[in-house]
Amino acid sequence: MKAITIIQPWATLIAIGAKQYETRSWPTKHRGEIAIHAGKKIDKDACKYPEIRAALEQHGYTVDNLPTARL
């Protein structure tokens, strides 16, 4: 299975269905299911937007408990 690394909160927003599209500057021929890998980085400024914060909180997430690749 193919996978894509996406920083938080975008990875979680995709996983919960609140974000439907991910665009990249490079083309791909892949279509269909893809695994989402949450990278280490968290865009904390994005988490401050009310719409994003509300979507995350609706599923029990905050900026402090988003899953990441941190060990």
Secondary structure, DSSP 8 states (H G I E B T S, - for coil): --EEEEEETHHHHHHTTS------SS-----S--EEEEEEEE-TTGGGSHHHHHHHHHTT--TTT---S--
